[in-house]
Amino acid sequence: MGQVWETVAEVLQTVLELDRTAFLQVHGGRRNGYYPRKLETTFGQV
């Protein structure tokens, strides 16, 4: 049974990687939830 679980895990990892790659291609390389950020402090921008 261990070999079956290993194979299933490998297939799922491959599918997830392909899904992530497709998402990044569609969204210009930005991951889900990404947006530009700036941090202003009393010492200037970080």
N, CA, C, O and CB atoms as a CASP TS submission, in Angstrom:
PFRMAT TS
TARGET T0000
AUTHOR 0000-0000-0000
METHOD Language model
MODEL 1
PARENT N/A
ATOM      1  N   MET     1       0.825  -1.197   0.000  1.00  0.00           N
ATOM      2  CA  MET     1       0.000   0.000   0.000  1.00  0.00           C
ATOM      3  C   MET     1       0.863   1.252   0.000  1.00  0.00           C
ATOM      4  O   MET     1       0.442   2.284  -0.522  1.00  0.00           O
ATOM      5  CB  MET     1      -0.935   0.003   1.204  1.00  0.00           C
ATOM      6  N   GLY     2       2.065   1.186   0.575  1.00  0.00           N
ATOM      7  CA  GLY     2       2.950   2.339   0.637  1.00  0.00           C
ATOM      8  C   GLY     2       3.319   2.872  -0.737  1.00  0.00           C
ATOM      9  O   GLY     2       3.387   4.084  -0.940  1.00  0.00           O
ATOM     10  N   GLN     3       3.556   1.973  -1.675  1.00  0.00           N
ATOM     11  CA  GLN     3       3.919   2.391  -3.033  1.00  0.00           C
ATOM     12  C   GLN     3       2.765   3.126  -3.700  1.00  0.00           C
ATOM     13  O   GLN     3       2.989   4.074  -4.454  1.00  0.00           O
ATOM     14  CB  GLN     3       4.331   1.178  -3.879  1.00  0.00           C
ATOM     15  N   VAL     4       1.535   2.702  -3.433  1.00  0.00           N
ATOM     16  CA  VAL     4       0.361   3.373  -4.005  1.00  0.00           C
ATOM     17  C   VAL     4       0.292   4.804  -3.502  1.00  0.00           C
ATOM     18  O   VAL     4       0.066   5.727  -4.284  1.00  0.00           O
ATOM     19  CB  VAL     4      -0.941   2.614  -3.650  1.00  0.00           C
ATOM     20  N   TRP     5       0.486   4.997  -2.188  1.00  0.00           N
ATOM     21  CA  TRP     5       0.434   6.352  -1.618  1.00  0.00           C
ATOM     22  C   TRP     5       1.543   7.233  -2.173  1.00  0.00           C
ATOM     23  O   TRP     5       1.327   8.417  -2.430  1.00  0.00           O
ATOM     24  CB  TRP     5       0.534   6.293  -0.091  1.00  0.00           C
ATOM     25  N   GLU     6       2.719   6.667  -2.357  1.00  0.00           N
ATOM     26  CA  GLU     6       3.832   7.432  -2.932  1.00  0.00           C
ATOM     27  C   GLU     6       3.511   7.867  -4.362  1.00  0.00           C
ATOM     28  O   GLU     6       3.783   9.004  -4.747  1.00  0.00           O
ATOM     29  CB  GLU     6       5.129   6.596  -2.911  1.00  0.00           C
ATOM     30  N   THR     7       2.936   6.963  -5.137  1.00  0.00           N
ATOM     31  CA  THR     7       2.568   7.289  -6.514  1.00  0.00           C
ATOM     32  C   THR     7       1.487   8.362  -6.551  1.00  0.00           C
ATOM     33  O   THR     7       1.572   9.301  -7.343  1.00  0.00           O
ATOM     34  CB  THR     7       2.089   6.034  -7.251  1.00  0.00           C
ATOM     35  N   VAL     8       0.476   8.232  -5.702  1.00  0.00           N
ATOM     36  CA  VAL     8      -0.592   9.235  -5.636  1.00  0.00           C
ATOM     37  C   VAL     8      -0.010  10.590  -5.246  1.00  0.00           C
ATOM     38  O   VAL     8      -0.375  11.608  -5.835  1.00  0.00           O
ATOM     39  CB  VAL     8      -1.688   8.807  -4.626  1.00  0.00           C
ATOM     40  N   ALA     9       0.880  10.618  -4.272  1.00  0.00           N
ATOM     41  CA  ALA     9       1.499  11.871  -3.837  1.00  0.00           C
ATOM     42  C   ALA     9       2.300  12.504  -4.974  1.00  0.00           C
ATOM     43  O   ALA     9       2.233  13.718  -5.168  1.00  0.00           O
ATOM     44  CB  ALA     9       2.408  11.627  -2.618  1.00  0.00           C
ATOM     45  N   GLU    10       3.045  11.714  -5.717  1.00  0.00           N
ATOM     46  CA  GLU    10       3.825  12.228  -6.844  1.00  0.00           C
ATOM     47  C   GLU    10       2.917  12.810  -7.927  1.00  0.00           C
ATOM     48  O   GLU    10       3.204  13.874  -8.475  1.00  0.00           O
ATOM     49  CB  GLU    10       4.701  11.117  -7.436  1.00  0.00           C
ATOM     50  N   VAL    11       1.828  12.115  -8.231  1.00  0.00           N
ATOM     51  CA  VAL    11       0.886  12.604  -9.242  1.00  0.00           C
ATOM     52  C   VAL    11       0.265  13.918  -8.788  1.00  0.00           C
ATOM     53  O   VAL    11       0.168  14.861  -9.573  1.00  0.00           O
ATOM     54  CB  VAL    11      -0.216  11.556  -9.518  1.00  0.00           C
ATOM     55  N   LEU    12      -0.155  13.989  -7.529  1.00  0.00           N
ATOM     56  CA  LEU    12      -0.748  15.222  -7.009  1.00  0.00           C
ATOM     57  C   LEU    12       0.246  16.376  -7.042  1.00  0.00           C
ATOM     58  O   LEU    12      -0.121  17.496  -7.397  1.00  0.00           O
ATOM     59  CB  LEU    12      -1.249  15.008  -5.583  1.00  0.00           C
ATOM     60  N   GLN    13       1.490  16.121  -6.679  1.00  0.00           N
ATOM     61  CA  GLN    13       2.510  17.170  -6.721  1.00  0.00           C
ATOM     62  C   GLN    13       2.712  17.672  -8.147  1.00  0.00           C
ATOM     63  O   GLN    13       2.864  18.874  -8.368  1.00  0.00           O
ATOM     64  CB  GLN    13       3.840  16.651  -6.150  1.00  0.00           C
ATOM     65  N   THR    14       2.714  16.770  -9.102  1.00  0.00           N
ATOM     66  CA  THR    14       2.871  17.155 -10.503  1.00  0.00           C
ATOM     67  C   THR    14       1.694  18.001 -10.971  1.00  0.00           C
ATOM     68  O   THR    14       1.885  19.025 -11.627  1.00  0.00           O
ATOM     69  CB  THR    14       3.012  15.913 -11.387  1.00  0.00           C
ATOM     70  N   VAL    15       0.480  17.576 -10.637  1.00  0.00           N
ATOM     71  CA  VAL    15      -0.717  18.329 -11.030  1.00  0.00           C
ATOM     72  C   VAL    15      -0.703  19.718 -10.400  1.00  0.00           C
ATOM     73  O   VAL    15      -1.017  20.702 -11.069  1.00  0.00           O
ATOM     74  CB  VAL    15      -1.998  17.570 -10.620  1.00  0.00           C
ATOM     75  N   LEU    16      -0.345  19.808  -9.123  1.00  0.00           N
ATOM     76  CA  LEU    16      -0.303  21.106  -8.446  1.00  0.00           C
ATOM     77  C   LEU    16       0.752  22.021  -9.057  1.00  0.00           C
ATOM     78  O   LEU    16       0.523  23.222  -9.201  1.00  0.00           O
ATOM     79  CB  LEU    16      -0.027  20.917  -6.956  1.00  0.00           C
ATOM     80  N   GLU    17       1.891  21.470  -9.411  1.00  0.00           N
ATOM     81  CA  GLU    17       2.948  22.269 -10.036  1.00  0.00           C
ATOM     82  C   GLU    17       2.501  22.786 -11.405  1.00  0.00           C
ATOM     83  O   GLU    17       2.755  23.942 -11.743  1.00  0.00           O
ATOM     84  CB  GLU    17       4.239  21.438 -10.178  1.00  0.00           C
ATOM     85  N   LEU    18       1.846  21.946 -12.183  1.00  0.00           N
ATOM     86  CA  LEU    18       1.337  22.376 -13.487  1.00  0.00           C
ATOM     87  C   LEU    18       0.270  23.456 -13.328  1.00  0.00           C
ATOM     88  O   LEU    18       0.229  24.411 -14.104  1.00  0.00           O
ATOM     89  CB  LEU    18       0.764  21.180 -14.261  1.00  0.00           C
ATOM     90  N   ASP    19      -0.590  23.306 -12.327  1.00  0.00           N
ATOM     91  CA  ASP    19      -1.625  24.302 -12.067  1.00  0.00           C
ATOM     92  C   ASP    19      -1.001  25.637 -11.667  1.00  0.00           C
ATOM     93  O   ASP    19      -1.431  26.693 -12.132  1.00  0.00           O
ATOM     94  CB  ASP    19      -2.579  23.811 -10.968  1.00  0.00           C
ATOM     95  N   ARG    20       0.007  25.588 -10.810  1.00  0.00           N
ATOM     96  CA  ARG    20       0.698  26.811 -10.380  1.00  0.00           C
ATOM     97  C   ARG    20       1.389  27.489 -11.567  1.00  0.00           C
ATOM     98  O   ARG    20       1.333  28.711 -11.703  1.00  0.00           O
ATOM     99  CB  ARG    20       1.733  26.487  -9.273  1.00  0.00           C
ATOM    100  N   THR    21       2.031  26.706 -12.415  1.00  0.00           N
ATOM    101  CA  THR    21       2.699  27.249 -13.593  1.00  0.00           C
ATOM    102  C   THR    21       1.696  27.921 -14.524  1.00  0.00           C
ATOM    103  O   THR    21       1.960  29.011 -15.033  1.00  0.00           O
ATOM    104  CB  THR    21       3.454  26.144 -14.338  1.00  0.00           C
ATOM    105  N   ALA    22       0.554  27.288 -14.751  1.00  0.00           N
ATOM    106  CA  ALA    22      -0.478  27.870 -15.611  1.00  0.00           C
ATOM    107  C   ALA    22      -1.014  29.160 -15.004  1.00  0.00           C
ATOM    108  O   ALA    22      -1.226  30.139 -15.721  1.00  0.00           O
ATOM    109  CB  ALA    22      -1.628  26.868 -15.834  1.00  0.00           C
ATOM    110  N   PHE    23      -1.237  29.175 -13.691  1.00  0.00           N
ATOM    111  CA  PHE    23      -1.738  30.380 -13.019  1.00  0.00           C
ATOM    112  C   PHE    23      -0.754  31.530 -13.188  1.00  0.00           C
ATOM    113  O   PHE    23      -1.159  32.654 -13.485  1.00  0.00           O
ATOM    114  CB  PHE    23      -1.985  30.107 -11.519  1.00  0.00           C
ATOM    115  N   LEU    24       0.525  31.259 -13.002  1.00  0.00           N
ATOM    116  CA  LEU    24       1.538  32.303 -13.124  1.00  0.00           C
ATOM    117  C   LEU    24       1.635  32.829 -14.553  1.00  0.00           C
ATOM    118  O   LEU    24       1.861  34.022 -14.753  1.00  0.00           O
ATOM    119  CB  LEU    24       2.892  31.775 -12.673  1.00  0.00           C
ATOM    120  N   GLN    25       1.471  31.967 -15.538  1.00  0.00           N
ATOM    121  CA  GLN    25       1.509  32.416 -16.927  1.00  0.00           C
ATOM    122  C   GLN    25       0.330  33.334 -17.230  1.00  0.00           C
ATOM    123  O   GLN    25       0.492  34.340 -17.920  1.00  0.00           O
ATOM    124  CB  GLN    25       1.505  31.214 -17.880  1.00  0.00           C
ATOM    125  N   VAL    26      -0.843  32.999 -16.726  1.00  0.00           N
ATOM    126  CA  VAL    26      -2.041  33.801 -16.974  1.00  0.00           C
ATOM    127  C   VAL    26      -1.973  35.132 -16.242  1.00  0.00           C
ATOM    128  O   VAL    26      -2.435  36.149 -16.759  1.00  0.00           O
ATOM    129  CB  VAL    26      -3.294  33.034 -16.549  1.00  0.00           C
ATOM    130  N   HIS    27      -1.401  35.134 -15.040  1.00  0.00           N
ATOM    131  CA  HIS    27      -1.406  36.324 -14.197  1.00  0.00           C
ATOM    132  C   HIS    27      -0.063  37.057 -14.184  1.00  0.00           C
ATOM    133  O   HIS    27       0.252  37.751 -13.218  1.00  0.00           O
ATOM    134  CB  HIS    27      -1.783  35.943 -12.791  1.00  0.00           C
ATOM    135  N   GLY    28       0.711  36.911 -15.227  1.00  0.00           N
ATOM    136  CA  GLY    28       1.940  37.678 -15.377  1.00  0.00           C
ATOM    137  C   GLY    28       2.990  37.406 -14.316  1.00  0.00           C
ATOM    138  O   GLY    28       3.726  38.315 -13.933  1.00  0.00           O
ATOM    139  N   GLY    29       3.073  36.180 -13.836  1.00  0.00           N
ATOM    140  CA  GLY    29       4.100  35.824 -12.869  1.00  0.00           C
ATOM    141  C   GLY    29       3.771  36.192 -11.435  1.00  0.00           C
ATOM    142  O   GLY    29       4.601  36.005 -10.545  1.00  0.00           O
ATOM    143  N   ARG    30       2.579  36.710 -11.196  1.00  0.00           N
ATOM    144  CA  ARG    30       2.194  37.080  -9.831  1.00  0.00           C
ATOM    145  C   ARG    30       1.438  35.944  -9.175  1.00  0.00           C
ATOM    146  O   ARG    30       0.512  35.370  -9.748  1.00  0.00           O
ATOM    147  CB  ARG    30       1.338  38.358  -9.828  1.00  0.00           C
ATOM    148  N   ARG    31       1.849  35.642  -7.981  1.00  0.00           N
ATOM    149  CA  ARG    31       1.162  34.588  -7.231  1.00  0.00           C
ATOM    150  C   ARG    31      -0.158  35.111  -6.690  1.00  0.00           C
ATOM    151  O   ARG    31      -0.363  36.319  -6.572  1.00  0.00           O
ATOM    152  CB  ARG    31       2.045  34.068  -6.078  1.00  0.00           C
ATOM    153  N   ASN    32      -1.041  34.189  -6.366  1.00  0.00           N
ATOM    154  CA  ASN    32      -2.348  34.537  -5.829  1.00  0.00           C
ATOM    155  C   ASN    32      -2.197  35.385  -4.573  1.00  0.00           C
ATOM    156  O   ASN    32      -1.449  35.023  -3.665  1.00  0.00           O
ATOM    157  CB  ASN    32      -3.162  33.273  -5.527  1.00  0.00           C
ATOM    158  N   GLY    33      -2.903  36.511  -4.516  1.00  0.00           N
ATOM    159  CA  GLY    33      -2.852  37.373  -3.341  1.00  0.00           C
ATOM    160  C   GLY    33      -1.732  38.388  -3.381  1.00  0.00           C
ATOM    161  O   GLY    33      -1.565  39.146  -2.425  1.00  0.00           O
ATOM    162  N   TYR    34      -0.961  38.431  -4.446  1.00  0.00           N
ATOM    163  CA  TYR    34       0.160  39.363  -4.533  1.00  0.00           C
ATOM    164  C   TYR    34      -0.327  40.749  -4.931  1.00  0.00           C
ATOM    165  O   TYR    34      -1.189  40.885  -5.799  1.00  0.00           O
ATOM    166  CB  TYR    34       1.206  38.859  -5.536  1.00  0.00           C
ATOM    167  N   TYR    35       0.206  41.733  -4.320  1.00  0.00           N
ATOM    168  CA  TYR    35       0.005  43.104  -4.764  1.00  0.00           C
ATOM    169  C   TYR    35       1.221  43.909  -4.343  1.00  0.00           C
ATOM    170  O   TYR    35       1.868  43.584  -3.346  1.00  0.00           O
ATOM    171  CB  TYR    35      -1.312  43.713  -4.178  1.00  0.00           C
ATOM    172  N   PRO    36       1.544  44.974  -5.106  1.00  0.00           N
ATOM    173  CA  PRO    36       2.722  45.789  -4.762  1.00  0.00           C
ATOM    174  C   PRO    36       2.554  46.435  -3.386  1.00  0.00           C
ATOM    175  O   PRO    36       1.463  46.885  -3.036  1.00  0.00           O
ATOM    176  CB  PRO    36       2.959  46.881  -5.835  1.00  0.00           C
ATOM    177  N   ARG    37       3.625  46.478  -2.618  1.00  0.00           N
ATOM    178  CA  ARG    37       3.574  47.057  -1.278  1.00  0.00           C
ATOM    179  C   ARG    37       4.699  48.063  -1.110  1.00  0.00           C
ATOM    180  O   ARG    37       5.777  47.914  -1.687  1.00  0.00           O
ATOM    181  CB  ARG    37       3.665  45.959  -0.198  1.00  0.00           C
ATOM    182  N   LYS    38       4.433  49.087  -0.313  1.00  0.00           N
ATOM    183  CA  LYS    38       5.464  50.040   0.082  1.00  0.00           C
ATOM    184  C   LYS    38       5.342  50.232   1.586  1.00  0.00           C
ATOM    185  O   LYS    38       4.238  50.260   2.129  1.00  0.00           O
ATOM    186  CB  LYS    38       5.324  51.408  -0.689  1.00  0.00           C
ATOM    187  N   LEU    39       6.450  50.359   2.236  1.00  0.00           N
ATOM    188  CA  LEU    39       6.450  50.599   3.671  1.00  0.00           C
ATOM    189  C   LEU    39       7.150  51.922   3.932  1.00  0.00           C
ATOM    190  O   LEU    39       8.359  52.048   3.738  1.00  0.00           O
ATOM    191  CB  LEU    39       7.141  49.436   4.442  1.00  0.00           C
ATOM    192  N   GLU    40       6.390  52.888   4.366  1.00  0.00           N
ATOM    193  CA  GLU    40       6.931  54.206   4.700  1.00  0.00           C
ATOM    194  C   GLU    40       7.190  54.264   6.200  1.00  0.00           C
ATOM    195  O   GLU    40       6.315  53.930   6.999  1.00  0.00           O
ATOM    196  CB  GLU    40       5.957  55.346   4.259  1.00  0.00           C
ATOM    197  N   THR    41       8.386  54.686   6.578  1.00  0.00           N
ATOM    198  CA  THR    41       8.724  54.860   7.987  1.00  0.00           C
ATOM    199  C   THR    41       9.230  56.281   8.194  1.00  0.00           C
ATOM    200  O   THR    41       9.381  57.036   7.233  1.00  0.00           O
ATOM    201  CB  THR    41       9.788  53.816   8.448  1.00  0.00           C
ATOM    202  N   THR    42       9.486  56.638   9.421  1.00  0.00           N
ATOM    203  CA  THR    42      10.030  57.969   9.696  1.00  0.00           C
ATOM    204  C   THR    42      11.432  58.124   9.123  1.00  0.00           C
ATOM    205  O   THR    42      11.923  59.243   8.974  1.00  0.00           O
ATOM    206  CB  THR    42      10.051  58.236  11.199  1.00  0.00           C
ATOM    207  N   PHE    43      12.080  57.003   8.799  1.00  0.00           N
ATOM    208  CA  PHE    43      13.424  57.029   8.233  1.00  0.00           C
ATOM    209  C   PHE    43      13.414  56.951   6.711  1.00  0.00           C
ATOM    210  O   PHE    43      14.474  56.949   6.085  1.00  0.00           O
ATOM    211  CB  PHE    43      14.242  55.892   8.794  1.00  0.00           C
ATOM    212  N   GLY    44      12.242  56.887   6.121  1.00  0.00           N
ATOM    213  CA  GLY    44      12.115  56.796   4.670  1.00  0.00           C
ATOM    214  C   GLY    44      11.439  55.507   4.257  1.00  0.00           C
ATOM    215  O   GLY    44      10.927  54.753   5.084  1.00  0.00           O
ATOM    216  N   GLN    45      11.451  55.273   2.961  1.00  0.00           N
ATOM    217  CA  GLN    45      10.802  54.084   2.416  1.00  0.00           C
ATOM    218  C   GLN    45      11.701  52.865   2.569  1.00  0.00           C
ATOM    219  O   GLN    45      12.905  52.930   2.322  1.00  0.00           O
ATOM    220  CB  GLN    45      10.441  54.296   0.938  1.00  0.00           C
ATOM    221  N   VAL    46      11.109  51.773   2.974  1.00  0.00           N
ATOM    222  CA  VAL    46      11.840  50.511   3.136  1.00  0.00           C
ATOM    223  C   VAL    46      11.537  49.626   1.952  1.00  0.00           C
ATOM    224  O   VAL    46      12.044  48.507   1.872  1.00  0.00           O
ATOM    225  CB  VAL    46      11.465  49.798   4.468  1.00  0.00           C
TER
END
